[in-house]
Amino acid sequence: MEKMNIRQKTERREHEILSPYASFSDQSKGREIVEEPCDIRPCYERDRDRILHCKSFRRLKHKTQVFLAPTGDHYRTRLTHTLEVAQIGRTIAKALLLNEELTEAIALGHDLGHTPFGHAGERALDTVCKYGFWHHEQSIRVVERLEKDGRGMNLTFEVKDGIRNHQTKGNPSTLEGKIVRLSDKIAYINHDIDDAIRGHIIKEEDIPMQYREVLGYSIKERLNTLIHDIVKNSENKDDIRMSKEIEEAMFDLRNYMFQSVYTNPIAKGEEGKAESMVIELYEYYLNHVELLTFEYKEMLEKENEPVERVVCDYIAGMTDRFAIDTFTSLKIPNFWAVK
């Protein structure tokens, strides 16, 4: 009998330990391009590592979460948001005996397609690009087409499905994807409250009492309530659920955040400038494609990608800082002096 390698032993342990509702690594629908399996890592671990080491993931540290260019060191970025989603997701997956590595891979990849300046950049590109723009679909384009010099990361079906369906109206095909869909909301509602309190936009006491009474009187209490509720209502079930009371309170709190924080001029006062900047950059590069970097020009010249799509990809991949620097160099005149 042939000796099993480490990956095969790990896959066997999954069947011994995990819930029958888990996504087992050796039952994945696989990759678009067939690859030789790793002898150490099951497929979802391999996907997790590919995402963690890609350039798009690293750029998230310089992309806005909610506060545009905050002047403090402790506000969230798109990267720290992603890490918080991953940790919440793993906690829930572990408690339910589901596949932690698949959950983590989806969480780490779910926002790879986000634009500079958060949802302001997303709105701007959706306005000007004739193909429209949705960050969850752009995340899929990143992993399938843009990363690795145009080769993509060749991720498994289950990871891509979870990334594509992480938004509120999404319907992931795996329980792990459903965990990330909820973990994303749990993370951003609570860390955005934390950042808003730090930014003196709201105080804890401003949050309506009917939500605090149900969910808790602090970030810690609310996280505890939400995570425990999911685990309690999903244990030994082929679904990821919340109780009606907790779910309604969570989405009501989310609505409160849209009214009090996400449209607050302190947090969002500069967004109009950011949107205008993204639109101007898009329009400039449409007319100056020769200034795109090599890999994007390759997409135009050798692969016949539409110019609007390629320019949108280029702008979406920018960090806040790079977008500002590029706009400044293209649009703002330098001081002239005789030397």
Steps between C-alpha positions, in 0.01 A plus 500: 500500500637840400598721794285810546665839484428780748224654289316170474527446876358847558214431260424176682496680836245745361257211449566378853460837672285738297123523479333304219388842370858625461669554165762225488821582321512174307147562371567843349363563153857588415677767298439627150851390406586158642813499717706239676386503867741620766645219711458703821207740464140416408352716227334766719818554701683543173246760388530681832876524454470621141272783607714593798812533283345686206560868421132593514483383861799711600349808339197478729706657780489831309132493402221678687256308715265780613712799601673663205868569582453509880773670703523233770686171512213287631226541241418196291617459144364256246774258611422509872131461415588190297699352787215560745254330264736204473535464876125525566439250221754253634354522849154412370627229264704335774207499742275340236767249391506643149802555276705779657746523210226547241337762722830684541582489129162651408534767767851600398397526136158660531612864457797462264312692232424804710589838353698782657289718730261221595143511371556852365743357247260217426217743429724710277610207282146368482395841369758534223582144389245370251540150641402618848701429811429280803788420733398137556512434125828691475642276773423203276667675206806558718535133593411364155661750268712778649728343758825320419573711191169415337501129580268527800526286811297201376302472824249227575134536409393520865733790587396700193133430570536633855681813380238571232209455740622677814273803453164527679295365210746221424421132537822300555487130415699394809437552870848646525407764243183576696712549812717758322192678365382560859848549646559788258199686639579416862853631453423826321200597712700463820838631391336793326326586828838480672659730240205740511531527878875558465427770241249674732219449250284305743521385860407155621202657675371637167424151373122447544425312819277244326805368313732513800252310718490215248860493375706643788638821642852482353686373193612195696148416617352542153761279336442238768122514453508478121755220478332292771162547336626366166667202664194417713258520208722325244642210701426163337307666218564519128474879508645806670227681688434772752203535731238742370543741792880522468499519122246781496695692765823458303350632176324783685836594652648488151230740380581729794864502390401599145299791637743616768850407379516391138341825384650719774693800358787449744564148371382558145556870433791435263331223301379733226859599433605135497225407253595788271864393516420140405278613212768737367766229523276257312426750226865604474626144451227425247667764285859413596516120505869522408561606863358179645750258649632211293258228611196715423633598158553128436131440574411761237750409233525122517178389663254747348342598830270806468681819590224604742537173689879520518505863616238414763722214620797734523318766700331246729836350589643831621548573869373828640852638516596391148179647357566834670865505390407406144226761484740762636768418244252501211271786593680735739774725352840492663654823621720643227832654582816592311802326645 
